[in-house]
């Protein structure tokens, strides 16, 4: 069962990544670790059953579904 408070936190984290442009800047904005940001976005993707972000070692791209969610 999905906890609504957790879902809200994960969506908020995803939106911060989009707004800040990087996982590390989103982490700084939210005062959490970069790994926590990454974990929250991955958990949200798992819940929604689709990718929100295509990641590479140095950048990321928001998917169409990610743009719609944002």
N, C-alpha and C positions, 0 to 999 in steps of 0.2 A: 504494500500500500504506500502511496506517495504522500509524504508529509508536505502540506501546503507551504509551511514556513521555509522548509529546505528548498522547495521548488522556487520560491520567490528569491531566496538567496542565490541560487544558481543562475537564475535569469538575470538578476542584478549584476552578478559577476560577469556574465557573458556581455551584457550591455556596456560594462566598464571597459572590457577588452576592446570592443568595437570603438568606443569613444576615445580611448587612450591610444589605440594603435599598436600597443604591445602588451604582452602578458606581464612583463616586469613593471611597466608604468601603471597598469591596472592594479597590480599587487600593492604598489606603493600607495596608490589612491585609497585602496580599501584596507590598508594596514594589515595585510596578510601575506604569506609567502607566495612566491611565484608558483611553486608546486601545488599549493592549495587552489590557486586560480585555475591551473591546468586541470586539476582533479574535478573541480566543480563544473567546468565546461564539459569535460568528458562524461560526467554523471548526467548532466542535462541532455547531452547527445544520446546517451543510453536510454533515458526515460522517453525521449521523443522518437527514438529509433531512426534518426537520420543525422548526418554530419552538419554541423553549423559552421565549422571552420576547417579549411584544408591547411594543414601545418607543414612547414619545411623547417630546416635548421635555422634559417635566418629571417623568415617572414611567414605570414599567413594570409589567406584569402577567405573572405566571408562567402559562404555558399549562398545560393539563391534562397534556400530555406532559412538560412541565418539572417539574410537581409529581411525576409518577411517577418521573422520573429522580432528582430530589432525594431 
